[in-house]
Amino acid sequence: MELTAGFEHFVRTDEPLAKYTWLKLGGSAEYFAEPTTIEELASVVKRCRENDIPCRVLGGGSNLLVSDDGVPGMVIHLSHPVFSGIEVEGNRVTVGGGAKLSHVVSTSVGAGLAGLEALAGIPGTVGGALHGNAGANGVDIGQRTVEAKVMTRTGEVQTRTASDLQFTYRQSSLDELVILSAVFELDSADSQELTRRMQKFWIVQKASQPGGSDAVGYMFFDPPGLSASSVIEQSGLKGTKVGGAEICGEHANFVIASPEATANDVRRLAELVQSRVKEVSGMDLKCQLTIW
Ligand SMILES: Cc1cc2nc3c(=O)[nH]c(=O)nc-3n(C[C@H](O)[C@H](O)[C@H](O)COP(=O)(O)OP(=O)(O)OC[C@H]3O[C@@H](n4cnc5c(N)ncnc54)[C@H](O)[C@@H]3O)c2cc1C
């Protein structure tokens, strides 16, 4: 059976991926699915499994470097509203994996619930944030996660409760194919005071990122006790360029991709930074970007 048979209304072929990523780079997905129900999601995952087709999930694309040659197999995008609900009940907020993290933060703050406001200004979706335990200002998303629903590579929906969940620095035990939803347990607080705190975090976060409409990527994990940005700066790498990819002059852990850049330029720039940092300080910087 043709892989897309019966799925024509939500699966496309040869979909250019650059527009879905913050780096605005890379080739096309062989198949691209935007399911409109959980049943459609399960069917496409099962069909791929039966046909040995690799599957990946795209969130907000803020941590992705897509290869210039594109991506074989299926890329699933949880863009339909069915995957991005946000529900507040008492101190718990239940959110879909496709919801924007920024919406979840502002909804929680508006409901007078504290615990996520320090994450204001981190781009991407809840699924992407949980996958990589995103964090800022000493807080990470895992600290408030008490439950998650996932879809396995066989298309089965499972629930992970607090005792199954492990979060460490930019890592989580949620490594199933799809993070469908999560529950955050938060603290009651004054909404106006929280709003002020969130705004401060947002300003600090934005001040630590390149501004404007540049195509950007956040390159390396911080080494223990240090910031990747200062390590790169101290290695004299600010402003270093490979092709159209350049280390940001103001915030050295960001790469800026010009319209002429290729994904290969970014990959080669990351390798150059890694080898120069190793030479200067003996440190191994680990790439934060997920490379497809
Ligand atoms: C300007 C800028 C600032 C940033 N600042 C920070 C920061 O302060 N702190 C920080 O931690 N990170 C930061 N990042 C990195 C990035 O924003 C985070 O890693 C973010 O959580 C990625 O989410 P996403 O939805 O964009 O994921 P994507 O980039 O789309 O995907 C990243 C990974 O998550 C997986 N994934 C995405 N959604 C799902 C899902 N529903 N189910 C299963 N897997 C999924 C993908 O398959 C992929 O492996 C920054 C990036 C940029 C560009």
The ligand as an SDF file (V2000), in Angstrom:
LIG
                    3D

 53 58  0  0  0  0  0  0  0  0999 V2000
   16.7900   32.4960   20.4750 C   0  0  0  0  0  0  0  0  0  0  0  0
   16.8240   31.1830   21.2250 C   0  0  0  0  0  0  0  0  0  0  0  0
   16.9140   31.1780   22.6120 C   0  0  0  0  0  0  0  0  0  0  0  0
   16.9470   29.9730   23.3190 C   0  0  0  0  0  0  0  0  0  0  0  0
   17.0330   30.0050   24.6860 N   0  0  0  0  0  0  0  0  0  0  0  0
   17.0110   28.8490   25.3730 C   0  0  0  0  0  0  0  0  0  0  0  0
   17.0750   28.8430   26.8000 C   0  0  0  0  0  0  0  0  0  0  0  0
   17.1650   29.8920   27.4490 O   0  0  0  0  0  0  0  0  0  0  0  0
   17.0360   27.6590   27.4420 N   0  0  0  0  0  0  0  0  0  0  0  0
   16.9240   26.4770   26.7710 C   0  0  0  0  0  0  0  0  0  0  0  0
   16.8690   25.4370   27.4120 O   0  0  0  0  0  0  0  0  0  0  0  0
   16.8960   26.4490   25.4150 N   0  0  0  0  0  0  0  0  0  0  0  0
   16.9200   27.5870   24.7120 C   0  0  0  0  0  0  0  0  0  0  0  0
   16.8710   27.5660   23.3460 N   0  0  0  0  0  0  0  0  0  0  0  0
   16.7770   26.2760   22.6360 C   0  0  0  0  0  0  0  0  0  0  0  0
   15.3190   25.8650   22.2970 C   0  0  0  0  0  0  0  0  0  0  0  0
   14.4650   26.9740   22.3160 O   0  0  0  0  0  0  0  0  0  0  0  0
   14.7840   24.8380   23.2670 C   0  0  0  0  0  0  0  0  0  0  0  0
   15.5710   23.6890   23.1940 O   0  0  0  0  0  0  0  0  0  0  0  0
   13.3030   24.4870   22.9820 C   0  0  0  0  0  0  0  0  0  0  0  0
   12.7810   23.8550   24.1190 O   0  0  0  0  0  0  0  0  0  0  0  0
   13.1110   23.6040   21.7610 C   0  0  0  0  0  0  0  0  0  0  0  0
   11.7080   23.4510   21.5490 O   0  0  0  0  0  0  0  0  0  0  0  0
   11.0890   23.3010   20.0900 P   0  0  0  0  0  0  0  0  0  0  0  0
    9.6320   23.0600   20.2280 O   0  0  0  0  0  0  0  0  0  0  0  0
   11.4840   24.4380   19.2380 O   0  0  0  0  0  0  0  0  0  0  0  0
   11.7870   21.9540   19.6170 O   0  0  0  0  0  0  0  0  0  0  0  0
   12.3500   21.5900   18.1670 P   0  0  0  0  0  0  0  0  0  0  0  0
   13.5220   22.4460   17.8750 O   0  0  0  0  0  0  0  0  0  0  0  0
   11.2740   21.5540   17.1670 O   0  0  0  0  0  0  0  0  0  0  0  0
   12.8520   20.0900   18.4330 O   0  0  0  0  0  0  0  0  0  0  0  0
   13.9120   19.8300   19.3280 C   0  0  0  0  0  0  0  0  0  0  0  0
   13.8620   18.3450   19.7150 C   0  0  0  0  0  0  0  0  0  0  0  0
   12.6710   18.1080   20.4610 O   0  0  0  0  0  0  0  0  0  0  0  0
   11.9110   17.0530   19.8470 C   0  0  0  0  0  0  0  0  0  0  0  0
   10.4840   17.3610   19.9980 N   0  0  0  0  0  0  0  0  0  0  0  0
    9.8550   18.5270   19.7130 C   0  0  0  0  0  0  0  0  0  0  0  0
    8.5350   18.4080   19.9990 N   0  0  0  0  0  0  0  0  0  0  0  0
    8.3420   17.1460   20.4420 C   0  0  0  0  0  0  0  0  0  0  0  0
    7.2010   16.4130   20.8860 C   0  0  0  0  0  0  0  0  0  0  0  0
    5.9630   16.9380   20.9600 N   0  0  0  0  0  0  0  0  0  0  0  0
    7.3850   15.1210   21.2660 N   0  0  0  0  0  0  0  0  0  0  0  0
    8.6070   14.5430   21.2420 C   0  0  0  0  0  0  0  0  0  0  0  0
    9.7330   15.1870   20.8410 N   0  0  0  0  0  0  0  0  0  0  0  0
    9.5880   16.4800   20.4420 C   0  0  0  0  0  0  0  0  0  0  0  0
   12.3360   17.0690   18.3890 C   0  0  0  0  0  0  0  0  0  0  0  0
   12.0750   15.8120   17.7820 O   0  0  0  0  0  0  0  0  0  0  0  0
   13.8060   17.3990   18.5050 C   0  0  0  0  0  0  0  0  0  0  0  0
   14.5440   16.2370   18.8140 O   0  0  0  0  0  0  0  0  0  0  0  0
   16.8820   28.7510   22.6190 C   0  0  0  0  0  0  0  0  0  0  0  0
   16.8190   28.7600   21.2060 C   0  0  0  0  0  0  0  0  0  0  0  0
   16.7860   29.9580   20.5200 C   0  0  0  0  0  0  0  0  0  0  0  0
   16.7070   29.9350   19.0160 C   0  0  0  0  0  0  0  0  0  0  0  0
  1  2  1  0
  2  3  1  0
  2 52  2  0
  3  4  2  0
  4  5  1  0
  4 50  1  0
  5  6  2  0
  6  7  1  0
  6 13  1  0
  7  8  2  0
  7  9  1  0
  9 10  1  0
 10 11  2  0
 10 12  1  0
 12 13  2  0
 13 14  1  0
 14 15  1  0
 14 50  1  0
 15 16  1  0
 16 17  1  0
 16 18  1  0
 18 19  1  0
 18 20  1  0
 20 21  1  0
 20 22  1  0
 22 23  1  0
 23 24  1  0
 24 25  2  0
 24 26  1  0
 24 27  1  0
 27 28  1  0
 28 29  2  0
 28 30  1  0
 28 31  1  0
 31 32  1  0
 32 33  1  0
 33 34  1  0
 33 48  1  0
 34 35  1  0
 35 36  1  0
 35 46  1  0
 36 37  1  0
 36 45  1  0
 37 38  2  0
 38 39  1  0
 39 40  1  0
 39 45  2  0
 40 41  1  0
 40 42  2  0
 42 43  1  0
 43 44  2  0
 44 45  1  0
 46 47  1  0
 46 48  1  0
 48 49  1  0
 50 51  2  0
 51 52  1  0
 52 53  1  0
M  END
$$$$
